[in-house]
Amino acid sequence: MKKTGERILFFLEDEQKTLNLGQRLAETLIGLDEYPALLFTGPLGAGKTTIIRGIVQELPGGEDAEVSSPSFNILNIYPTKPETAHFDLYRLEGRGLDPESEDILFDEDKFILVEWSEFLPKDLWPENFIWVELGLHECGRLLEMFVSHKSIKDKLKKIQRSEFTFL
């Protein structure tokens, strides 16, 4: 996996904390000129779809979005501002995307959220991304982000210190 940038850790005790972090991520990213793709990895049940639900519901237009993992159709588009493309590559396992999905993956005007990003062929990785690993922990979830963009990194560290238990 391509872990570039500084490592930032969050401990998420429950589903509500996972949703809250997703909301805070959306607030952090919404004002940027260019949106980094969020590439998620982690085992089944680690909270990937939950954090994505928090992100989408915090974006303008997302309050009515029904966020679910697009396991069978690989891609859901949510009518948010900016529009959000939610990929789930669990069934893809490195086979590549169809041309239409590739075009969406590289659309700089969309928030790009990719679950099971380890199945995305390396030549399709967006240039600007944040790597997000979720893992199961005996008392909740552990989330690790690898962030290169300085202003995003500084904002996330502030959120980490003020709102989330840090191990």
C-alpha positions as CSV (number, residue, x, y, z in Angstrom):
1,M,0.0,0.0,0.0
2,K,1.1,3.5,-0.8
3,K,1.4,5.3,2.6
4,T,2.8,8.8,1.9
5,G,2.7,11.7,4.2
6,E,2.4,12.0,8.0
7,R,0.5,9.4,10.0
8,I,-2.4,10.7,12.0
9,L,-4.3,8.3,14.4
10,F,-7.8,8.4,15.6
11,F,-9.5,6.0,18.1
12,L,-13.2,5.6,17.4
13,E,-15.1,4.1,20.4
14,D,-18.3,3.5,18.5
15,E,-20.4,4.1,15.4
16,Q,-21.3,7.6,16.5
17,K,-17.6,8.6,16.8
18,T,-17.0,7.2,13.4
19,L,-19.8,9.2,11.9
20,N,-18.6,12.3,13.7
21,L,-15.1,11.9,12.2
22,G,-16.6,11.6,8.8
23,Q,-18.5,14.8,9.3
24,R,-15.3,16.6,10.5
25,L,-13.4,15.3,7.4
26,A,-16.1,16.7,5.1
27,E,-15.9,20.1,6.9
28,T,-12.1,20.0,6.5
29,L,-12.1,19.2,2.8
30,I,-15.1,21.1,1.5
31,G,-13.4,24.5,1.2
32,L,-10.4,23.2,-0.8
33,D,-9.8,24.2,-4.4
34,E,-8.9,20.6,-5.3
35,Y,-10.4,17.6,-3.4
36,P,-8.0,14.7,-2.5
37,A,-9.4,11.2,-3.1
38,L,-9.9,9.3,0.1
39,L,-8.7,5.8,-0.3
40,F,-10.0,3.4,2.4
41,T,-8.8,0.0,3.4
42,G,-9.6,-2.3,6.3
43,P,-11.3,-5.6,7.1
44,L,-15.1,-6.2,6.8
45,G,-16.9,-4.4,9.6
46,A,-14.1,-1.9,10.3
47,G,-16.3,1.1,9.6
48,K,-15.4,2.2,6.0
49,T,-19.0,2.7,4.9
50,T,-19.9,4.3,8.2
51,I,-17.2,7.0,8.0
52,I,-18.2,7.6,4.3
53,R,-21.9,8.0,5.4
54,G,-20.7,10.7,7.9
55,I,-18.8,12.5,5.1
56,V,-21.6,12.4,2.6
57,Q,-24.3,13.4,5.0
58,E,-22.3,16.5,6.1
59,L,-21.9,17.8,2.5
60,P,-24.6,20.2,1.1
61,G,-27.3,18.0,-0.4
62,G,-26.2,14.9,1.5
63,E,-28.7,15.0,4.3
64,D,-31.2,12.9,2.3
65,A,-28.6,10.6,0.7
66,E,-29.0,6.9,1.5
67,V,-25.4,5.9,1.8
68,S,-24.7,2.2,1.3
69,S,-21.7,0.2,0.1
70,P,-22.0,-0.2,-3.6
71,S,-20.7,-3.8,-3.5
72,F,-22.6,-5.1,-6.4
73,N,-22.6,-2.2,-8.8
74,I,-19.1,-0.8,-7.7
75,L,-20.2,2.8,-7.8
76,N,-22.8,5.1,-6.2
77,I,-23.0,8.8,-7.0
78,Y,-24.6,11.0,-4.3
79,P,-26.2,14.3,-5.2
80,T,-24.1,16.4,-2.9
81,K,-22.3,19.7,-3.6
82,P,-19.7,18.8,-4.8
83,E,-21.0,15.5,-6.2
84,T,-19.6,12.5,-4.4
85,A,-18.5,9.2,-6.1
86,H,-18.4,6.3,-3.7
87,F,-16.6,3.2,-5.1
88,D,-16.5,-0.2,-3.5
89,L,-13.9,-2.4,-5.1
90,Y,-14.3,-5.5,-3.0
91,R,-15.6,-7.6,-6.0
92,L,-13.1,-6.0,-8.4
93,E,-9.9,-7.6,-6.9
94,G,-7.5,-5.7,-9.2
95,R,-9.3,-6.4,-12.5
96,G,-9.6,-2.7,-13.3
97,L,-12.5,-0.4,-13.9
98,D,-14.7,0.1,-16.9
99,P,-13.8,3.3,-18.9
100,E,-16.8,5.3,-17.5
101,S,-15.8,4.5,-13.9
102,E,-12.2,5.4,-14.7
103,D,-13.4,8.8,-16.0
104,I,-15.3,9.4,-12.8
105,L,-12.4,8.3,-10.6
106,F,-10.3,11.1,-12.1
107,D,-13.0,13.8,-12.1
108,E,-11.4,16.6,-10.0
109,D,-14.8,18.2,-9.5
110,K,-16.1,15.3,-7.4
111,F,-15.3,14.0,-3.9
112,I,-13.9,10.5,-4.6
113,L,-14.3,7.9,-1.9
114,V,-12.9,4.4,-2.5
115,E,-13.5,1.4,-0.3
116,W,-11.2,-1.6,-0.7
117,S,-8.7,0.7,-2.4
118,E,-6.1,-2.1,-2.2
119,F,-7.9,-3.6,-5.2
120,L,-7.5,-0.5,-7.3
121,P,-4.7,-1.1,-9.8
122,K,-1.8,1.2,-9.0
123,D,-1.9,2.9,-12.4
124,L,-5.4,4.1,-11.6
125,W,-4.5,5.7,-8.2
126,P,-5.4,9.4,-8.2
127,E,-2.3,11.7,-7.9
128,N,-3.8,13.6,-4.9
129,F,-5.1,11.3,-2.2
130,I,-5.3,10.5,1.5
131,W,-4.8,6.9,2.5
132,V,-7.2,5.8,5.3
133,E,-6.8,2.5,7.1
134,L,-9.4,1.3,9.6
135,G,-8.8,-1.6,11.9
136,L,-10.7,-3.4,14.5
137,H,-9.6,-2.8,18.1
138,E,-10.9,-4.5,21.3
139,C,-12.7,-1.3,22.4
140,G,-13.7,0.2,19.0
141,R,-11.9,1.1,15.8
142,L,-8.4,2.5,15.1
143,L,-8.2,4.8,12.1
144,E,-4.8,5.8,10.6
145,M,-4.6,8.5,7.9
146,F,-1.5,9.3,5.9
147,V,-1.7,12.9,4.9
148,S,0.8,15.0,2.8
149,H,-1.2,18.3,2.3
150,K,0.0,20.6,5.1
151,S,-3.2,22.6,5.7
152,I,-5.3,19.4,5.7
153,K,-2.8,17.7,8.1
154,D,-2.8,20.7,10.5
155,K,-6.7,20.7,10.6
156,L,-6.9,17.0,11.1
157,K,-4.3,17.2,14.0
158,K,-6.4,19.9,15.6
159,I,-9.5,17.7,15.3
160,Q,-7.6,14.7,16.7
161,R,-6.4,16.7,19.7
162,S,-9.7,18.3,20.5
163,E,-12.4,15.7,19.8
164,F,-11.1,12.1,19.6
165,T,-9.4,9.9,22.1
166,F,-5.9,9.2,20.8
167,L,-4.0,6.1,21.7
